[in-house]
Amino acid sequence: MNALKFDSEEIALIDNVFYLHAPDGIGRSKLAARVERLLGVGATARNWRTVSKIGEMARGVS
């Protein structure tokens, strides 16, 4: 994975969760395009705005 990631990208695998910070955009990331195959599992992605909104909804905040 490190060979595919750009210098600006940061990755972490914590428990069963893979985190990818791609400040130049997921669409430009070679790693993001191949992560499912590399990990051998299906993946879904959410940007930080969406994660924040889901958190607000879960807490009942508008």
C-alpha positions in Angstrom: 0.0 0.0 0.0 2.8 2.4 0.8 4.1 2.0 -2.7 0.8 3.2 -4.2 0.0 6.0 -1.9 1.0 9.6 -2.6 3.3 11.4 -0.2 0.4 13.7 0.8 -1.9 10.7 1.7 -2.1 9.2 5.2 -3.3 5.6 5.9 -4.1 3.7 9.0 -5.6 0.2 9.7 -7.2 0.2 13.1 -9.1 -2.9 14.2 -11.2 -3.8 11.1 -11.3 -0.2 9.7 -9.0 1.2 7.0 -8.6 5.0 7.0 -7.3 6.9 4.1 -6.8 10.7 4.1 -6.4 11.8 0.6 -6.2 15.6 0.6 -5.8 15.8 -3.1 -9.0 13.9 -3.7 -10.1 10.2 -3.7 -10.5 10.4 -7.5 -6.8 11.0 -7.9 -5.7 8.4 -5.4 -4.1 5.3 -6.9 -4.4 3.6 -3.5 -8.2 4.3 -3.2 -8.8 2.8 -6.6 -7.1 -0.5 -5.5 -7.8 -0.7 -1.8 -10.6 -3.3 -2.0 -8.5 -5.7 -4.0 -5.5 -5.1 -1.7 -7.5 -5.8 1.4 -9.6 -8.5 0.0 -12.9 -7.0 1.2 -15.5 -4.7 -0.1 -15.2 -1.1 0.9 -17.3 2.0 1.2 -16.1 5.6 1.5 -17.4 8.7 3.2 -16.0 12.2 3.2 -15.6 14.1 6.4 -18.7 16.3 5.8 -20.8 13.2 5.5 -19.4 11.6 8.6 -20.0 14.7 10.5 -23.6 14.9 9.3 -24.3 11.3 10.2 -22.9 12.0 13.7 -25.2 15.0 14.1 -28.2 12.9 13.0 -27.3 10.1 15.5 -27.1 12.7 18.3 -30.4 14.3 17.2 -28.7 17.6 16.3 -29.8 19.6 13.3 
